[in-house]
Amino acid sequence: MATFELDPRLAADTLPLADLPLCRALLMNDARYPWVVLVPRVASVSEVFELSQEDQTKLWQEATQLGAAMKEAFHGDKLNIATLGNVVSQLHIHLVVRYTDDASWPAPVWGNGTPTPYELAQQGERREQLLAQIAGLTLSS
């Protein structure tokens, strides 16, 4: 049986946050947006339909609860939720809080502008903000 391993490209572009009941939550290393990537800890999965019905439900619950908490906490105008997988085929969901005055609005964040890596202090602050949101979720395992 294969074990879960995080795609090296996701590992290179993100910072670890926490493990939810199904997903590993990662902070995208781009300080321009509050941006979390959820990766189901299931080996060899690239599409949502490849998950069991139970895991599909957990995935949607984790994404929608965390996304709603992020949008409220960061006072966003919009929350983008996306599973692209064109470059990294490992199933992952992006949760990006958007503002009508952000650098990419109204276009997608992908391929727009240059990512701004977090400085160490910023990284710690954003990580703590997101961990507080994660702690407030009512997720079942």
N, C-alpha and C positions, 0 to 999 in steps of 0.2 A: 504494500500500500504506500503510495506517495505521500510525502509530508509537505506541509505548507512552507514555501520559501518566498520571501518578498522579491519581486523582480528588481535586479540591480539598478535599473534606471529610476524606478520609484524610490528606492533607498537613497540614491544620489541626489534626488530633487526635493526630498522631504526630511523632516525631523520627527522623531517618534513622539507621540502624545500618550496614547493609552490603548489597551485592548478592551473592546466592548464584548458582549456575549458572542457575537459572530465576527465582527470586523476589527482589524487593526486600524486605529485612527492615527493619521499622519498629518503634520502641519506642512503645507507646501512652503518651501523656502522662497517666498516672494512677498515682501512686506507691503506691496501695493494693495493687497486685498486680504481680508480674513478668509482663509482658504484651507479647507480640510479635505483630505483624501481618505476614503474608507475602502479598505481592502478586505474582503471576506477571507478568513483564515481557512480556506478550503483549497486543497492542492489541485492544480491543473484545470482551473475553471477560467474561461474567457468570456462567457455570456451568462446573463442572469438566468435564462431558462435552463442552464446546466445545473443550477442549484436545486436542491429538494424544495418542495412546496414550503416546508417549514422554514428553511433558510431564506427563501425568497421573502417570506413574511418578515423574518427578523431583519433582513437587509433593508427593506422598505421602512420598517419601524425605526431602525437606527438612523437611517438617512433623514427621514422626515422629522423625527424628534430633535436630532442634533441640528439640522438645518433651521428649524423654527427657533430654537434657542439661540443659535448664532445670529440670525437676522434680528431678533429682539435685542440681544446683548450689544451688538455692534451698530444698532440703529440703521440697518440697511434699507434701501429702497426696494431691493429685489434680491431674491436668492436664486442663484443658478445651480441646478442639479443636473449633472451630466455623466454618462458613461460613454466614452468615445472608444478608446482601445485601438486606435489606428496605429499608434506607435508602440505602445505597451499593451500587449494582448491580455495580460493578466487582468481579470475582472477588478475594476476599481471605480469608485464613484467620487466625483468632484462635488464639493459643496462650497460655493463661492458667494460671499456676501458682496453685493454690488450697490453702487451709488450712482445716481444720475450725473454726478460731476466727476466720476473716476476717469482715469486716463484712457480707458478703452470704451467707455459707454458710447453708444449702445451696442457696440460690437462684442463678440466673445473675447474673453481674456487670452485665449490661446493664439499665439502668433502676433499679438499686439503689444508693441513696446518691448522693452528689455526688462526681464525680471530683476527685482531689487532684493538681493539676499538680506536676511535679517542681520542686524548687528547683534552681538551677544546679549546686551541689555534688552533690546527690543524683543529678541527671541524668547527670553525668559518671561517677559511681561505678557506677550501674546499667548505663550504656552500656558501660563497660569490662568489667564482669562478663559481659554478654551477648556482647560481641565475643570474649572468651576462650572462651566456649562455641562460638561460630560457628567460631573458628579450629581447634577440635578435631574438627570434623565431617569425615567421609570422604565427601564428595559428589563425584560425577563430573559433568563438564560435557558 
